[in-house]
């Protein structure tokens, strides 16, 4: 039986790759093989390319991403971002209702969506309690690593 992939392990590997400046990483564990790679673009070029591609580029008041972590760009909202490249699913299966909808109260560790990556279904959970303000991705659409998925207004 193949071992389930632990979201936290993958997230730790991605952070390690970023910290060490690695562009490729490969590991095989008990019959499960993971290959990760990322583009390494100089930070100056990467920042300007991100600003051009971002739908928020016109917002002059938004701070640059390198000043604050992505999840804290707005003091009032907490952003949940994609920990991997894959396909976004808002429900456990096509006949089920979505895990969450805008305006709902969200609990910490509540499943918000599933991201399918390499035929593995990865549940994405909230790391904060609050009100779900916005869902940025449509069901069945591809997502990129670090892409905003949800905006949550934390409970006070």
ABEGO torsion letter per residue (X at the ends): XBBBBBAAAAAAAAAAAAAAGBABBBBBBGGBBBBBBBBBBBAAAAAAAAAAABAAAABAABBBAAABBAAAABAABBBBBBABBEBBBABABAABBBABBBGBBBBBGBBABBBBBGGBBBBBBBABBEBBABBABBBGBBBBBGBBABBBBBBX
